[in-house]
């Protein structure tokens, strides 16, 4: 049997390895200086029978020549069997969502892009990294987009560089990656997609927002990374013996995948609906399980005696059918247990931090609705959330307010925040950001958002429920467009709007680059990709999903340079505020 070694991680590639001369090796790596040096070293040491080199991103000619020189010097030219540029320098989290490869997340973070002391060469390197990944994305998609972007920020820099890179590739007809064959196999074969580049500075409130939908809540309050969530298992009520160390909580990980029908159906649902749906699934499962047990008991069968079941006559077909569905039932039970554990962990955070109160209050702030209590009361309430929750709430108030609070009011808020244990560094940065951004004059419009409280929970309020929802508001989010969605709508539907009329327009297929902001095509787009330079979140993603659902025939993908939750974003704001 032939064994292949697959090198996908730097730690494995750069580890000490013994020669295995009769085994071919497949490398799947980024074409970095260190990785190329290690491949050359492996060739010199003649570790393997043959080498299949797959580069996640396109390798430069100079680095390819380095490998060729090493192979020649080691008399191993015939051992290098294949060299591929795979153009896979991005990660697809959903069918309609992607992020850039996260091996060096800090290099392209919001913090890195917005550092006040950043050198032009460093900024150029960040933009090149982002453009390289986006180029890979469009090669894989098999489509040359129409590019739109705002002026005067990082999104424009990415647009200019991406347009140039696509244009250069198209000009070389012989080696173009966008030939007729490729285009035919692409997802977008009938109409070219619109590619909207947005800058994170367009909207800093949404990444800080306390959310209410299942997937976004999991990302906000639990450890959720690359579709895997880790939950601390409860230890039960057993107390540790006196003087003993407290028991270490076990962490259990679950993969939330496309194969999970419950997840696919409810990941964008408000949390109360998810709790009710889990309870409903549990009740249905129990009824089916009881039916199987009852039938088996009547027939005098114990356990999983498949032999006895198969020998039963036709009049026991009902039982046979019930037992044959056991694997399906067991899988259903596994998914129910998974979502019961995950939803319970989320609910614990909602109740202990009063996240429903924060969500409702922030929605009112963002939609300019009437507030039912003072901001100072929530900040000063020791039972309402963590210090971070309070700071997030105040930052949203500060970002979305038409007029910043007076110096006297601001000092009062700052005292209350410090008393609550808050670090004021993020506020220092937001004050600078608001002073220097155009949004200071025209804050982002969050639309007529808002929430409406529904009646009491029905299924989850009964005493047998897995979820004790007392004290949690049954809030339903009214559909509204966040700033990124609204900008997409303007550009996709070719609407005239002061917010987007000045957006630049690039068509890489045109022979000469055009500086015009006037689109050549006046027809609405059916397909679009939105990409946020500086980081994105599941709240924006879900808002775009809801927008697309309401428009038949439209298809929208969401991408971002990194995917962060509010805590991770706050950390970056804090770093910027300390400079």
PAVEXDO-343844 format. One line per 8 residues: number of its first residue (from 1); for each residue x, y, z of N, C-alpha, C. Coordinates in steps of 0.1 Angstrom, whole numbers. Layout:
BEGIN
NUM> X,Y,Z,X,Y,Z,X,Y,Z; ... $
# end
This chain:
BEGIN
1> 8,-12,0,0,0,0,9,12,0; 5,22,-9,13,34,-9,9,44,2; 18,50,9,15,59,19,19,73,15; 11,83,16,14,97,13,15,105,26; 25,113,27,26,122,38,20,136,33; 11,141,40,5,154,37,9,165,47; 17,174,42,22,185,51,13,197,50; 4,199,60,-5,211,59,-2,221,70 $
9> 6,217,80,8,227,91,23,229,91; 27,242,95,41,246,96,48,237,106; 42,234,117,48,226,128,53,212,122; 44,206,114,47,193,109,58,194,98; 57,204,90,66,206,79,80,209,84; 81,217,95,94,221,100,99,212,112; 92,200,114,97,191,124,108,182,118; 116,176,127,127,167,122,121,154,118 $
17> 124,150,105,118,137,100,129,128,94; 127,115,96,136,106,91,133,103,76; 143,99,68,141,96,54,132,83,53; 122,84,44,114,72,40,115,71,25; 125,65,20,128,66,5,118,60,-4; 110,51,1,100,44,-8,86,50,-7; 85,62,-1,72,68,1,71,81,-6; 61,83,-15,59,96,-21,53,106,-11 $
25> 56,119,-12,51,129,-2,43,140,-10; 32,143,-4,24,155,-9,25,166,1; 29,178,-4,30,190,4,18,199,0; 12,204,10,1,214,8,4,226,17; 11,236,12,17,246,20,16,260,14; 17,270,22,19,284,17,33,286,11; 35,293,0,48,295,-6,56,306,2; 58,304,15,66,314,23,81,310,22 $
33> 89,320,25,103,318,25,108,306,33; 102,305,45,106,294,54,102,280,48; 89,280,43,84,267,38,92,263,25; 96,272,17,104,269,5,118,264,9; 124,270,19,137,266,24,136,252,29; 125,248,36,124,235,42,122,224,31; 114,228,20,112,219,9,126,216,2; 134,227,1,147,225,-5,156,216,3 $
41> 155,218,16,162,209,26,158,195,25; 145,192,23,140,179,22,145,172,9; 146,181,-2,152,176,-14,166,172,-13; 174,181,-6,188,178,-4,190,165,4; 181,163,14,182,151,23,176,139,17; 170,141,5,163,130,-2,155,121,7; 145,128,13,137,121,23,127,111,17; 122,114,5,111,107,-1,113,102,-15 $
49> 104,93,-19,106,87,-32,102,98,-43; 92,106,-41,88,116,-50,81,127,-43; 80,139,-49,74,151,-43,63,157,-51; 52,158,-45,40,165,-52,38,178,-44; 41,190,-50,41,202,-43,29,210,-47; 20,212,-37,8,220,-39,9,233,-30; 8,244,-37,9,257,-30,-5,263,-29; -8,267,-16,-21,272,-13,-23,285,-21 $
57> -13,293,-23,-13,305,-31,-3,304,-41; -4,312,-52,6,311,-63,20,313,-59; 29,305,-63,44,306,-59,50,316,-70; 59,324,-65,66,334,-74,76,326,-82; 80,332,-93,90,326,-102,104,324,-95; 107,334,-87,120,334,-80,121,322,-70; 110,320,-63,109,309,-53,109,295,-60; 102,295,-72,102,283,-80,116,279,-85 $
65> 123,289,-88,137,287,-93,146,282,-81; 143,287,-69,150,282,-57,148,267,-55; 136,263,-57,133,248,-56,140,241,-67; 140,246,-79,146,240,-91,161,238,-89; 167,249,-83,182,249,-81,185,238,-70; 177,237,-60,179,227,-49,178,213,-54; 168,211,-63,165,198,-69,177,194,-78; 182,204,-85,193,201,-94,206,198,-86 $
73> 209,205,-76,221,203,-68,220,190,-60; 208,185,-57,206,173,-50,204,161,-59; 205,164,-72,203,153,-82,189,147,-80; 179,156,-78,165,151,-75,155,157,-84; 159,162,-95,150,168,-105,138,159,-108; 142,146,-111,131,137,-115,122,132,-104; 126,136,-92,117,132,-80,106,142,-78; 108,155,-83,97,165,-82,87,162,-93 $
81> 76,155,-89,67,149,-99,57,160,-104; 51,168,-95,41,178,-99,43,190,-90; 40,202,-96,40,214,-89,27,221,-92; 18,224,-82,5,230,-85,4,243,-77; -2,253,-84,-8,265,-77,-23,262,-74; -27,261,-62,-41,257,-59,-50,268,-58; -46,280,-55,-54,292,-53,-65,289,-43; -61,285,-31,-71,282,-21,-68,289,-8 $
89> -63,302,-9,-59,309,2,-71,317,9; -81,309,12,-92,314,19,-100,302,25; -108,305,35,-116,294,42,-131,296,40; -137,286,35,-152,287,34,-159,281,46; -165,290,54,-172,285,66,-187,281,63; -193,287,53,-206,284,49,-207,284,34; -218,279,28,-219,280,13,-219,294,8; -222,303,17,-223,317,13,-214,326,22 $
97> -204,321,28,-195,329,37,-181,324,36; -171,333,35,-157,329,35,-149,340,43; -137,335,48,-128,344,55,-114,341,49; -105,350,51,-91,348,47,-84,338,56; -74,332,51,-67,322,59,-62,328,71; -63,321,83,-61,328,96,-48,324,102; -38,320,94,-25,316,100,-18,328,106; -20,340,100,-13,352,105,-24,363,106 $
105> -34,360,114,-46,369,116,-42,383,120; -32,384,129,-29,397,134,-23,406,123; -17,400,113,-10,408,103,-20,416,94; -33,411,93,-43,418,85,-55,422,94; -53,424,107,-64,427,116,-68,442,115; -79,445,121,-84,459,122,-73,467,128; -67,462,139,-57,469,147,-45,472,138; -41,462,130,-29,464,121,-32,475,110 $
113> -44,475,105,-47,484,94,-48,499,99; -53,500,112,-56,513,117,-46,519,127; -35,512,128,-24,518,137,-20,532,133; -20,541,142,-16,555,138,-2,556,132; 7,547,137,21,549,133,25,539,122; 15,534,114,18,523,104,26,530,93; 36,523,88,44,527,77,37,524,64; 40,532,53,34,529,40,37,515,35 $
121> 50,511,37,54,498,33,46,487,40; 44,488,53,36,478,60,22,478,55; 16,489,53,2,490,48,1,483,34; 11,486,26,12,479,13,12,464,14; 20,459,23,21,445,26,8,439,30; 1,446,39,-12,441,44,-22,440,32; -22,451,24,-32,451,12,-28,440,2; -15,438,0,-11,427,-9,-16,413,-4 $
129> -15,411,9,-19,398,15,-34,396,13; -42,407,15,-56,406,13,-60,404,-2; -53,411,-11,-56,410,-25,-52,396,-30; -41,390,-25,-37,377,-29,-48,367,-26; -54,368,-14,-64,359,-10,-77,361,-19; -80,373,-21,-92,376,-29,-91,371,-44; -78,373,-49,-76,368,-62,-78,353,-63; -73,346,-52,-75,331,-51,-90,328,-51 $
137> -98,336,-44,-112,334,-43,-119,335,-57; -115,345,-64,-122,347,-77,-117,337,-88; -104,332,-86,-100,321,-95,-108,309,-93; -110,306,-80,-117,294,-76,-132,295,-80; -137,307,-79,-151,310,-83,-153,309,-98; -142,313,-105,-142,313,-120,-150,324,-126; -148,336,-119,-156,348,-124,-148,360,-122; -149,370,-131,-142,383,-130,-153,393,-126 $
145> -152,398,-114,-163,407,-109,-163,421,-114; -174,428,-112,-174,443,-113,-171,447,-99; -162,456,-97,-157,460,-83,-163,474,-80; -169,475,-68,-173,488,-63,-167,490,-49; -163,503,-46,-157,505,-33,-159,520,-29; -158,523,-16,-158,537,-12,-145,543,-15; -144,557,-13,-131,563,-16,-124,567,-2; -111,567,-3,-103,572,8,-101,563,20 $
153> -101,550,18,-98,541,29,-92,528,24; -90,518,33,-83,506,30,-91,498,19; -104,499,19,-112,492,9,-109,496,-5; -106,509,-6,-102,515,-19,-89,510,-24; -79,509,-14,-66,504,-17,-67,489,-22; -75,481,-15,-77,467,-19,-83,467,-33; -93,475,-36,-100,475,-49,-90,478,-60; -82,489,-58,-72,493,-69,-62,481,-72 $
161> -57,475,-61,-47,464,-63,-53,452,-69; -66,449,-65,-72,437,-71,-76,439,-85; -81,451,-89,-84,454,-103,-71,452,-111; -60,457,-106,-47,456,-114,-43,441,-115; -44,433,-105,-40,419,-105,-49,411,-115; -62,414,-114,-71,407,-124,-69,411,-138; -66,424,-140,-64,430,-153,-51,423,-160; -41,422,-151,-28,417,-156,-30,402,-160 $
169> -38,395,-153,-40,381,-156,-48,379,-168; -58,387,-170,-67,387,-182,-59,391,-195; -49,400,-193,-42,405,-205,-33,393,-211; -28,384,-202,-20,373,-207,-29,362,-211; -35,363,-223,-45,353,-227,-41,339,-226; -28,336,-229,-23,323,-229,-23,316,-215; -20,324,-205,-19,319,-192,-30,324,-182; -40,330,-188,-51,335,-180,-58,324,-172 $
177> -61,327,-160,-69,318,-152,-84,319,-153; -88,329,-162,-102,331,-164,-106,329,-178; -102,317,-183,-106,313,-197,-120,310,-198; -125,308,-211,-139,304,-213,-142,291,-206; -133,282,-205,-136,269,-199,-138,271,-184; -130,279,-178,-131,281,-163,-144,288,-160; -147,298,-168,-160,306,-166,-172,297,-167; -171,287,-176,-183,279,-177,-186,270,-165 $
185> -175,267,-158,-177,258,-146,-179,266,-133; -178,279,-134,-179,288,-122,-194,288,-117; -195,293,-105,-209,294,-99,-217,304,-106; -210,315,-111,-217,326,-117,-214,325,-132; -222,318,-140,-218,316,-154,-227,325,-163; -238,330,-158,-247,338,-167,-244,353,-166; -241,358,-155,-239,372,-153,-227,374,-144; -219,384,-147,-208,386,-138,-213,392,-125 $
193> -206,387,-114,-211,392,-101,-206,406,-97; -213,412,-88,-209,425,-83,-200,422,-70; -189,429,-69,-180,427,-57,-180,440,-50; -186,440,-38,-186,453,-30,-176,452,-19; -166,461,-19,-157,462,-8,-161,472,2; -162,468,14,-166,477,25,-155,479,35; -154,490,41,-144,492,52,-150,491,65; -143,484,75,-149,482,88,-153,495,95 $
201> -145,506,91,-148,519,98,-162,524,93; -168,519,83,-181,523,80,-191,521,91; -189,510,99,-198,507,110,-191,499,121; -188,506,132,-182,500,143,-191,496,154; -204,499,152,-214,495,163,-218,481,162; -220,476,149,-225,462,148,-216,452,154; -202,453,152,-194,442,158,-194,442,173; -199,453,179,-199,454,194,-213,450,199 $
209> -223,448,190,-237,446,194,-239,433,201; -247,433,211,-252,420,217,-263,415,208; -261,403,204,-270,398,194,-281,388,200; -290,383,191,-301,375,196,-303,363,188; -296,361,177,-297,349,169,-287,338,173; -291,326,170,-284,314,176,-269,314,172; -266,314,159,-252,313,155,-243,325,160; -249,337,159,-242,349,163,-240,349,179 $
217> -250,344,186,-249,343,201,-238,333,205; -238,321,198,-227,311,201,-213,317,199; -212,325,188,-199,331,185,-195,342,195; -206,348,200,-204,359,210,-200,354,224; -207,344,229,-205,340,243,-198,327,245; -196,319,235,-189,306,236,-176,306,228; -169,295,229,-156,294,222,-160,287,208; -162,295,198,-166,290,185,-156,295,174 $
225> -150,285,168,-139,287,159,-140,277,147; -140,282,135,-140,274,123,-151,263,124; -163,267,128,-175,259,129,-174,248,140; -165,249,149,-164,240,161,-167,248,174; -176,244,182,-179,251,194,-175,242,206; -168,248,216,-164,241,228,-173,246,240; -178,236,247,-187,240,258,-182,233,271; -182,240,282,-178,234,295,-189,225,300 $
233> -186,213,303,-196,203,308,-199,206,322; -211,206,326,-214,208,340,-210,195,348; -205,198,360,-200,187,368,-210,180,377; -222,185,376,-232,179,385,-232,186,399; -239,181,408,-240,188,421,-230,183,432; -222,173,428,-212,167,438,-202,178,442; -201,180,455,-191,190,460,-177,183,461; -167,191,459,-153,185,461,-151,183,476 $
241> -143,173,480,-140,171,494,-133,183,500; -134,186,513,-128,197,519,-113,197,517; -107,208,513,-93,209,511,-88,204,498; -97,197,490,-93,192,477,-93,203,467; -86,201,456,-86,211,445,-99,210,438; -105,222,434,-117,221,427,-116,213,414; -126,206,410,-125,197,398,-124,206,386; -115,202,377,-113,209,364,-125,206,355 $
249> -131,217,350,-143,215,341,-138,209,328; -145,199,324,-142,193,311,-148,201,300; -141,202,289,-146,209,277,-150,199,267; -162,201,261,-166,192,250,-168,200,238; -163,194,227,-164,202,214,-174,195,205; -181,204,197,-191,199,188,-188,206,174; -190,198,163,-189,204,150,-203,208,145; -205,220,141,-218,225,136,-217,226,121 $
257> -222,215,115,-220,214,100,-232,215,92; -231,214,79,-242,215,69,-250,202,70; -244,191,76,-252,179,77,-262,179,88; -260,189,97,-269,190,109,-282,198,105; -293,191,102,-305,198,97,-310,208,107; -310,205,120,-315,215,130,-307,228,129; -293,226,128,-285,238,127,-287,246,115; -289,239,104,-292,246,91,-305,254,92 $
265> -314,248,98,-328,255,99,-328,266,109; -321,265,120,-323,274,131,-311,283,135; -300,282,127,-288,290,131,-290,305,131; -300,309,122,-303,323,121,-316,327,128; -321,318,137,-334,321,144,-331,328,157; -340,336,162,-339,342,175,-338,331,186; -330,334,196,-327,323,206,-340,317,212; -350,325,216,-362,318,221,-368,308,212 $
273> -368,310,199,-373,301,189,-365,288,189; -352,290,191,-343,278,191,-346,270,203; -347,276,215,-350,268,227,-363,260,226; -373,267,220,-386,260,218,-384,248,208; -377,250,197,-375,240,187,-367,228,192; -357,231,201,-350,220,207,-359,211,216; -367,218,224,-377,211,232,-387,203,224; -391,209,213,-401,202,204,-394,189,199 $
281> -382,190,194,-374,179,189,-373,168,199; -370,172,212,-368,163,223,-381,156,226; -392,163,226,-405,157,228,-409,147,217; -406,150,205,-409,141,193,-401,129,195; -388,131,198,-379,119,199,-384,110,210; -387,115,222,-392,107,233,-404,99,229; -413,105,221,-425,98,217,-421,86,208; -412,88,199,-408,78,190,-400,67,197 $
289> -392,71,207,-384,61,215,-394,53,223; -404,59,229,-413,52,237,-421,42,229; -424,45,216,-432,37,208,-424,24,204; -411,26,201,-402,14,199,-401,5,211; -399,11,222,-399,3,235,-411,-5,237; -423,2,235,-436,-4,238,-438,-16,228; -435,-14,215,-437,-25,206,-428,-37,209; -416,-34,212,-406,-45,215,-411,-52,228 $
297> -416,-45,237,-421,-51,250,-433,-61,247; -442,-56,238,-453,-64,234,-449,-78,228; -439,-77,219,-434,-88,212,-424,-97,220; -422,-93,233,-413,-100,241,-398,-100,237; -395,-89,230,-381,-87,226,-373,-78,235; -361,-82,238,-353,-73,247,-340,-69,239; -335,-57,242,-323,-53,236,-324,-51,221; -313,-53,214,-312,-51,199,-311,-64,192 $
305> -320,-74,194,-319,-87,188,-324,-86,174; -314,-83,165,-318,-81,151,-322,-94,145; -316,-105,149,-320,-118,144,-334,-122,146; -339,-119,159,-353,-122,162,-362,-113,154; -358,-101,153,-367,-91,146,-369,-95,131; -358,-99,125,-358,-103,111,-367,-115,108; -368,-124,118,-376,-136,116,-391,-134,119; -394,-122,123,-408,-120,127,-417,-120,114 $
313> -429,-124,115,-438,-125,103,-443,-112,99; -450,-111,88,-455,-98,82,-463,-90,92; -470,-96,101,-478,-88,110,-470,-80,120; -457,-82,120,-449,-74,129,-441,-64,121; -445,-61,109,-438,-51,100,-437,-37,107; -447,-34,115,-447,-21,122,-435,-20,131; -433,-32,139,-421,-32,148,-408,-32,140; -407,-40,130,-395,-40,122,-392,-26,117 $
321> -402,-19,112,-400,-6,107,-395,3,118; -401,2,130,-397,11,141,-382,8,145; -378,-5,146,-365,-8,150,-354,-5,139; -358,-6,126,-349,-3,115,-346,12,115; -355,20,121,-352,34,121,-344,38,133; -339,28,141,-331,32,153,-319,40,150; -311,36,140,-299,44,137,-302,59,135; -313,61,127,-318,74,125,-322,81,138 $
329> -328,74,146,-333,79,159,-321,83,168; -311,74,168,-299,76,176,-291,89,171; -291,91,158,-284,103,152,-292,115,156; -305,113,156,-314,125,160,-312,128,175; -310,118,183,-308,120,197,-294,127,199; -284,123,191,-271,129,192,-272,144,190; -279,148,179,-281,162,176,-289,169,186; -299,163,191,-307,169,202,-298,172,214 $
337> -290,162,218,-281,164,230,-271,175,227; -266,175,215,-257,186,211,-263,200,213; -275,201,207,-281,215,207,-287,218,221; -290,208,229,-295,210,242,-283,215,251; -271,209,249,-259,214,257,-255,228,252; -255,230,239,-250,243,234,-260,254,238; -273,251,236,-283,261,239,-284,264,254; -282,254,262,-282,256,277,-270,265,281 $
345> -258,262,274,-246,271,278,-249,285,274; -255,287,262,-259,301,257,-269,307,267; -279,299,271,-289,305,280,-283,309,294; -273,301,298,-266,305,311,-260,319,310; -254,322,299,-248,335,297,-259,346,296; -270,343,288,-281,352,287,-286,356,301; -289,346,309,-295,349,322,-285,356,332; -273,351,332,-263,356,342,-259,370,338 $
353> -259,374,325,-254,387,321,-266,396,316; -278,391,317,-290,399,312,-288,403,297; -284,394,289,-281,398,275,-293,402,267; -305,397,272,-317,401,265,-320,416,267; -316,421,279,-318,435,282,-308,444,274; -296,439,273,-286,446,264,-290,447,250; -294,435,245,-298,434,231,-310,444,228; -320,444,236,-332,452,234,-328,467,235 $
361> -319,471,245,-316,485,247,-307,490,235; -298,481,230,-289,485,219,-297,487,206; -307,478,204,-315,479,192,-322,493,192; -327,497,204,-334,510,205,-324,521,203; -312,520,208,-302,530,205,-299,532,190; -297,520,184,-293,520,170,-304,524,160; -317,523,165,-328,527,157,-334,540,161; -327,546,171,-332,560,176,-346,559,182 $
369> -349,547,188,-362,546,194,-362,552,208; -374,553,214,-375,558,228,-369,548,238; -361,553,247,-355,544,257,-363,544,270; -365,532,275,-374,530,287,-366,532,300; -353,532,300,-345,534,312,-332,541,308; -325,547,318,-313,555,315,-301,546,313; -292,550,305,-280,542,302,-272,541,315; -272,552,323,-264,552,335,-269,541,345 $
377> -282,539,345,-288,529,354,-282,515,351; -282,512,337,-277,498,333,-262,497,337; -254,508,334,-240,507,337,-237,506,352; -246,512,360,-244,512,374,-250,499,381; -258,492,374,-264,480,379,-254,468,381; -250,464,393,-240,454,395,-244,440,389; -257,438,388,-262,425,383,-264,425,368; -262,436,361,-265,436,347,-251,435,339 $
385> -248,422,336,-237,420,327,-223,422,333; -213,419,325,-199,421,329,-194,435,325; -182,438,330,-176,451,326,-176,453,311; -172,442,304,-171,443,290,-185,446,283; -196,440,289,-209,442,284,-213,457,285; -209,463,296,-213,477,299,-205,486,289; -192,483,287,-184,491,278,-189,490,263; -193,478,259,-199,476,246,-211,484,244 $
393> -220,484,254,-232,492,254,-229,507,253; -220,512,261,-217,526,261,-210,530,247; -202,522,242,-195,525,229,-206,526,218; -216,517,218,-227,518,208,-234,531,209; -237,535,222,-244,547,224,-235,559,219; -222,558,221,-213,569,217,-212,570,202; -211,558,196,-209,557,181,-222,562,174; -234,558,179,-246,561,172,-253,574,175 $
401> -248,581,185,-254,594,189,-251,604,179; -261,612,175,-259,623,166,-249,634,171; -251,637,184,-242,646,191,-235,639,203; -221,640,204,-215,633,215,-219,639,228; -219,632,239,-223,637,252,-214,649,256; -220,658,264,-212,669,269,-200,664,278; -190,673,280,-179,669,288,-183,664,302; -193,672,307,-197,668,321,-204,655,321 $
409> -213,652,311,-220,639,310,-210,628,308; -200,631,299,-190,621,296,-182,617,308; -178,626,316,-171,624,328,-179,615,338; -192,618,338,-201,610,347,-202,595,342; -203,594,329,-203,580,323,-190,573,326; -179,580,324,-166,574,326,-164,569,340; -169,578,350,-168,574,364,-175,561,366; -188,560,361,-196,548,363,-190,536,356 $
417> -183,538,345,-177,527,338,-165,522,346; -157,531,351,-145,527,359,-150,520,372; -160,525,378,-166,519,390,-171,504,387; -175,502,374,-180,489,370,-168,480,366; -156,485,367,-144,477,363,-140,478,349; -145,488,342,-142,489,327,-128,495,324; -122,490,314,-110,496,308,-114,506,298; -110,519,299,-115,530,291,-107,531,278 $
425> -97,522,275,-89,523,263,-97,523,250; -107,513,249,-115,513,237,-122,527,235; -127,533,245,-134,546,244,-124,557,239; -112,556,243,-102,566,239,-100,565,223; -100,553,218,-99,551,204,-111,556,196; -123,552,202,-136,555,195,-137,570,194; -133,577,205,-133,592,205,-125,598,193; -113,592,192,-104,597,181,-110,593,167 $
433> -116,581,166,-122,576,154,-133,585,150; -142,589,160,-154,597,157,-149,611,153; -139,616,158,-134,629,155,-128,630,141; -122,619,136,-116,620,123,-123,614,112; -134,607,114,-142,601,104,-153,610,99; -156,608,86,-168,616,81,-180,612,88; -181,600,94,-193,596,100,-196,605,113; -186,613,117,-189,622,128,-200,632,125 $
441> -201,636,112,-211,645,108,-224,637,104; -222,625,98,-234,617,95,-232,603,100; -236,600,112,-235,586,117,-242,576,109; -237,564,109,-243,553,101,-258,552,104; -266,550,94,-280,548,96,-283,533,98; -289,529,109,-291,515,111,-305,511,108; -313,519,101,-326,516,96,-336,515,107; -348,512,104,-359,511,114,-359,498,121 $
449> -348,495,128,-346,483,135,-355,483,147; -353,474,156,-361,474,168,-365,459,171; -371,458,183,-375,444,187,-389,446,192; -397,435,191,-410,435,198,-411,423,207; -415,425,219,-417,414,229,-429,406,225; -428,392,225,-439,383,222,-445,379,235; -455,370,234,-461,364,246,-452,355,253; -456,349,264,-448,340,271,-444,328,263 $
457> -432,322,266,-428,310,259,-439,299,262; -443,292,252,-453,281,255,-446,268,259; -439,262,249,-434,249,252,-423,249,262; -414,259,263,-403,259,272,-406,264,286; -419,268,288,-422,273,301,-428,262,310; -431,250,304,-436,239,312,-425,233,321; -429,227,332,-420,223,342,-410,212,337; -414,204,327,-406,193,322,-395,198,312 $
465> -395,211,309,-386,216,299,-371,215,303; -363,214,293,-348,214,295,-344,229,298; -351,238,294,-347,252,295,-356,260,305; -350,265,315,-357,274,324,-355,288,320; -366,293,313,-365,306,306,-371,318,315; -375,315,327,-380,326,335,-371,338,335; -376,349,334,-368,361,335,-362,366,322; -362,357,311,-357,360,298,-368,365,289 $
473> -365,376,283,-376,382,274,-377,374,261; -389,372,257,-392,365,244,-392,376,233; -380,380,228,-379,391,219,-378,386,205; -385,392,195,-384,389,181,-378,401,174; -368,399,166,-362,410,159,-369,413,146; -372,426,144,-379,431,132,-369,432,121; -372,428,109,-363,428,98,-359,442,95; -346,444,94,-340,457,90,-327,455,84 $
481> -322,465,76,-309,464,69,-298,471,77; -287,464,80,-276,471,86,-268,479,76; -259,488,79,-252,496,69,-246,488,58; -239,477,60,-233,469,49,-244,464,40; -255,459,45,-266,454,37,-272,465,29; -274,476,35,-280,488,28,-272,492,16; -258,493,18,-249,497,8,-250,486,-4; -250,474,0,-251,463,-10,-264,465,-18 $
489> -275,468,-11,-288,469,-18,-287,481,-28; -282,492,-24,-280,504,-33,-273,500,-46; -261,493,-44,-253,490,-55,-258,479,-64; -264,469,-57,-270,457,-64,-282,461,-73; -290,470,-67,-302,474,-74,-300,487,-83; -288,492,-83,-285,504,-91,-293,516,-86; -295,517,-73,-302,528,-68,-293,541,-67; -299,552,-69,-292,564,-67,-293,568,-52 $
497> -282,569,-45,-282,573,-31,-270,580,-27; -271,591,-20,-259,599,-16,-248,590,-10; -252,580,-3,-243,571,5,-234,564,-5; -238,560,-17,-231,552,-26,-228,558,-39; -234,570,-42,-232,576,-55,-217,579,-59; -209,581,-48,-195,584,-50,-186,572,-51; -192,560,-50,-184,548,-49,-176,546,-63; -164,541,-62,-156,539,-74,-161,526,-81 $
505> -158,526,-94,-163,515,-103,-151,510,-110; -148,497,-109,-137,490,-117,-143,479,-125; -139,478,-137,-142,466,-145,-129,461,-151; -123,450,-145,-110,445,-149,-110,441,-164; -121,438,-169,-122,433,-183,-120,445,-193; -122,457,-189,-121,468,-198,-106,470,-201; -103,473,-214,-89,474,-218,-81,485,-210; -87,496,-208,-80,507,-201,-88,509,-187 $
513> -80,511,-177,-86,513,-164,-94,526,-164; -105,526,-158,-114,538,-158,-115,543,-143; -113,556,-142,-114,562,-129,-129,566,-126; -138,563,-135,-152,567,-134,-159,560,-122; -168,568,-116,-176,561,-106,-190,558,-111; -192,561,-125,-204,558,-131,-204,544,-137; -213,535,-132,-213,521,-138,-217,521,-152; -211,512,-160,-215,510,-174,-228,502,-175 $
521> -229,493,-166,-241,484,-167,-252,490,-158; -264,492,-164,-275,498,-156,-285,488,-151; -282,475,-154,-292,464,-150,-288,460,-136; -299,457,-128,-296,452,-114,-288,439,-115; -280,437,-104,-272,425,-104,-280,414,-97; -278,401,-101,-285,390,-95,-276,383,-84; -262,385,-86,-253,379,-77,-243,389,-72; -239,388,-59,-230,398,-54,-222,391,-43 $
529> -210,397,-41,-201,393,-30,-198,405,-22; -200,405,-9,-196,416,0,-184,412,8; -174,421,8,-162,418,16,-159,429,24; -157,427,37,-154,437,47,-139,437,51; -132,448,47,-118,449,50,-117,454,64; -110,447,73,-109,451,87,-117,442,96; -124,432,90,-130,422,99,-145,422,98; -152,410,100,-166,409,99,-171,401,111 $
537> -184,398,110,-191,391,122,-203,384,117; -209,375,125,-220,367,121,-233,376,121; -233,387,128,-245,396,128,-247,401,114; -237,406,108,-238,411,94,-241,400,84; -234,389,86,-237,377,77,-252,373,78; -257,372,90,-271,368,91,-281,379,85; -277,392,86,-285,402,81,-286,401,65; -274,398,59,-274,396,45,-281,383,41 $
545> -281,373,49,-289,361,46,-303,364,46; -308,371,56,-322,375,57,-326,384,45; -317,393,41,-320,402,30,-321,394,17; -313,384,15,-313,376,3,-326,367,2; -330,362,14,-342,353,15,-354,361,10; -354,374,12,-366,382,9,-366,386,-6; -355,382,-13,-354,386,-27,-352,374,-36; -362,369,-42,-361,357,-50,-351,359,-62 $
553> -343,349,-64,-334,349,-75,-321,356,-72; -319,362,-61,-307,369,-57,-298,360,-50; -285,361,-51,-275,353,-44,-264,362,-39; -262,362,-26,-252,371,-20,-242,362,-11; -229,365,-13,-219,358,-4,-213,369,5; -209,365,16,-203,374,26,-189,370,29; -179,379,29,-165,376,32,-159,387,41; -149,383,48,-142,393,56,-127,389,58 $
561> -119,399,61,-105,397,63,-102,389,75; -110,390,86,-110,381,97,-124,381,103; -127,371,110,-140,369,117,-138,371,132; -143,381,138,-141,383,152,-154,385,160; -154,381,173,-166,384,181,-163,397,188; -173,402,196,-172,415,202,-160,416,212; -157,405,219,-146,405,229,-133,407,221; -131,400,210,-119,400,202,-117,414,196 $
569> -129,420,191,-128,433,185,-125,444,196; -131,442,208,-128,451,219,-113,452,223; -107,440,222,-93,439,225,-85,447,215; -89,447,202,-82,454,192,-84,469,194; -96,473,198,-99,487,200,-91,492,212; -90,483,222,-82,487,234,-67,489,231; -62,480,222,-48,482,218,-46,496,211; -55,499,202,-55,512,195,-56,524,205 $
577> -65,522,215,-67,533,225,-55,535,234; -46,526,235,-35,527,244,-23,534,237; -24,536,224,-13,542,216,-12,557,217 $
# end
